[in-house]
Amino acid sequence: MDKVVACIDGSVYSHSVCDHAAWAAARMTAPLQLVHVLGRREISTLPTDFSGSLGTGAQEMLLTELAALDEQKSKLAQARGRLILEEAEARIAARRAEDGIAPPTVTSALRRGDIVDTVGEIERDAGLLVVGKRGEAADFAKLHLGSNLERIARASRKPVLVAARAFSPIRRFLIAFDGGPSAIKAVEHIAAGPLLRGLRCTILLAGSVDGESRRQLDTAAARLRNAGFDVLAAVEPGYPEDVISARVEQGGADLLVMGAYGHSRIRNLIIGSTTTEMVRSCRIPVLMFR
């Protein structure tokens, strides 16, 4: 059975990640795995070249002290990581008692290394990844995304649910549809899976529309209707970022579904990324497909 994997880091978004992950796992009737990754910077002191500035004896003494410091830092990081995971498990247990949101099973894992490498290993039997919009510097970077979010979204082959600052009930979702492979993949995944079943759906095509794009929109809407969804298909002129943002701001959805990072990093650097802008500005969770 595909599991839901929630990446938590102890930031202010960790509670929200737990809540969104518990909601998703309950709807999918899937086990939930909580993962905290100890980055290399957390557990290792950077090597320093002391050549020419310290004598041999002093170098050996200092390196011995640095090794002891690294060991102490590693132990503290592991202890903190275990506490983060224990708190997350306790929060999910409390939600189960309060409102019945209950994943079938909950496990936790404390890992070392790069988070993208770790996600690549653990997502093999995962159906969904859940991450926070920002990390531990969230309160100091409200206009920026977390440094790991884009890396995870670009590297993962599974859908990525980006948690909002706080969890709210999800009853309606909006699909930002452009006819591209990622948008079509999102429609197929939603139609075939249990995650959003029973929720009201709007599928929105923003920008200039020709006969082919309208046909693709109608085909996508029909696919969802045939799967049992209550679907409203809409077309609105304007820049996609502006149109989608306006819909969300007007309260037209509790969850945004969209394709993610369809272009290279170089192209995004030059002309910007719709994905980054939408995730940055939206106050609701975003479900991304690549």
DASUL-V555799 format. One record per residue. N is the residue number from 1. PHI is phi in whole degrees, -180 to 180 (none if undefined). NEAR is the number of other ideal C-beta (glycine too) atoms within 12 Angstrom. D_CENTER is the distance of its C-alpha to the mean C-alpha in whole Angstrom. Layout:
BEGIN
n phi near d_center
N PHI NEAR D_CENTER
N PHI NEAR D_CENTER
END
This chain:
BEGIN
n phi near d_center
1 none 17 20
2 -65 27 17
3 -103 32 15
4 -101 46 11
5 -111 46 10
6 -111 51 8
7 -95 49 8
8 -121 45 10
9 -131 41 13
10 87 30 15
11 -81 31 14
12 -66 25 15
13 -84 39 11
14 -61 40 11
15 -61 30 14
16 -65 35 11
17 -59 48 8
18 -61 47 12
19 -66 38 13
20 -65 48 10
21 -67 50 10
22 -63 42 14
23 -60 41 14
24 -65 42 12
25 -64 39 14
26 -65 28 17
27 -69 29 17
28 -87 31 17
29 50 21 19
30 -122 32 17
31 -65 29 17
32 -115 46 15
33 -117 42 14
34 -93 42 13
35 -128 40 13
36 -122 41 14
37 -109 39 15
38 -85 31 18
39 -70 26 18
40 -62 20 21
41 -68 18 22
42 -77 28 22
43 -122 26 24
44 -140 19 27
45 -85 20 29
46 -63 12 30
47 -67 13 33
48 -126 12 36
49 -90 10 39
50 -100 17 42
51 -59 10 44
52 86 8 47
53 -112 11 46
54 -132 15 47
55 -72 12 50
56 -60 13 49
57 -63 11 49
58 -66 13 47
59 -62 19 44
60 -63 14 44
61 -65 15 44
62 -67 20 41
63 -65 20 39
64 -64 14 40
65 -66 15 39
66 -66 20 36
67 -64 17 35
68 -66 15 36
69 -65 18 33
70 -60 22 31
71 -64 17 32
72 -66 16 31
73 -62 23 28
74 -63 24 27
75 -65 17 28
76 -66 17 27
77 -64 28 23
78 -66 22 23
79 -63 19 25
80 -63 23 22
81 -60 31 19
82 -65 21 21
83 -64 20 22
84 -60 33 18
85 -67 33 18
86 -64 22 21
87 -65 23 20
88 -64 41 17
89 -62 30 19
90 -65 19 21
91 -66 31 19
92 -66 43 18
93 -62 20 22
94 -67 19 23
95 -64 28 21
96 -60 24 22
97 -71 13 26
98 -81 13 25
99 -130 15 24
100 79 12 23
101 -74 28 20
102 -135 23 20
103 -62 37 18
104 -55 22 21
105 -143 21 21
106 -130 33 18
107 -127 23 19
108 -137 32 17
109 -144 28 18
110 -107 29 18
111 -122 31 18
112 -114 23 19
113 116 22 19
114 -81 21 16
115 -66 37 12
116 -68 26 12
117 -62 20 15
118 -64 31 14
119 -61 34 11
120 -60 23 14
121 -79 22 16
122 -87 31 14
123 -83 32 13
124 -59 16 16
125 -113 16 17
126 -106 34 13
127 -102 33 13
128 -160 43 9
129 -108 46 6
130 -123 52 4
131 -136 50 3
132 -88 44 6
133 -66 45 7
134 -137 32 10
135 -102 32 11
136 -68 23 15
137 -97 21 16
138 -55 28 15
139 -73 14 18
140 -107 13 20
141 -140 20 17
142 -70 17 16
143 -99 14 17
144 -127 20 15
145 -88 33 11
146 -62 33 10
147 -64 24 12
148 -94 33 10
149 -61 42 7
150 -64 31 9
151 -62 24 10
152 -67 42 8
153 -64 39 7
154 -72 25 11
155 -87 25 12
156 -76 37 10
157 -99 22 12
158 -110 32 10
159 -59 40 8
160 -121 48 5
161 -98 50 4
162 -95 47 3
163 -71 47 6
164 -76 36 10
165 -61 25 12
166 -142 20 14
167 -82 31 14
168 -131 20 16
169 -54 16 18
170 -109 32 16
171 -120 19 19
172 -134 29 19
173 -133 38 17
174 -118 45 17
175 -100 49 17
176 -82 47 17
177 -107 46 20
178 -127 35 21
179 81 33 23
180 -78 26 21
181 -57 17 20
182 -67 31 16
183 -67 37 17
184 -66 25 20
185 -61 30 17
186 -61 41 15
187 -61 42 18
188 -63 22 20
189 -64 32 17
190 -66 39 17
191 -64 29 21
192 -89 20 21
193 -111 30 18
194 -91 24 19
195 -56 36 15
196 -112 41 17
197 -62 21 20
198 89 17 23
199 -92 29 21
200 -72 23 22
201 -127 38 21
202 -117 38 22
203 -112 45 21
204 -116 37 22
205 -108 37 24
206 -109 34 24
207 103 24 27
208 -72 18 30
209 -126 25 30
210 -117 13 33
211 -61 11 34
212 -69 14 32
213 -66 22 29
214 -66 20 30
215 -63 16 31
216 -63 26 27
217 -63 35 26
218 -63 24 29
219 -64 25 28
220 -65 38 24
221 -64 30 26
222 -65 18 28
223 -60 29 26
224 -71 36 24
225 -63 20 27
226 -64 15 29
227 -87 24 26
228 102 19 27
229 -87 31 24
230 -86 20 26
231 -120 32 25
232 -112 24 26
233 -98 30 26
234 -134 26 27
235 -127 26 28
236 -136 27 28
237 -74 15 29
238 121 18 28
239 -68 17 25
240 -53 33 22
241 -60 27 20
242 -70 19 22
243 -65 30 23
244 -66 39 19
245 -60 31 19
246 -64 22 22
247 -59 33 22
248 -66 33 19
249 -64 17 21
250 -78 15 24
251 81 15 22
252 -83 29 21
253 -162 39 18
254 -103 30 16
255 -151 41 13
256 -104 44 13
257 -114 49 12
258 -157 50 13
259 -72 34 13
260 -126 40 11
261 48 32 13
262 -81 28 17
263 -126 21 19
264 -73 12 19
265 -61 17 19
266 -64 9 22
267 -63 14 22
268 -64 19 19
269 -63 12 21
270 -82 10 24
271 -117 13 23
272 91 18 20
273 -126 30 17
274 -61 36 16
275 -58 40 12
276 -59 32 12
277 -65 25 15
278 -68 39 13
279 -65 40 10
280 -64 26 12
281 -90 25 15
282 -73 36 13
283 -98 25 14
284 -115 39 12
285 -64 44 9
286 -126 46 8
287 -103 49 8
288 -111 46 8
289 -127 39 11
290 -117 28 13
END
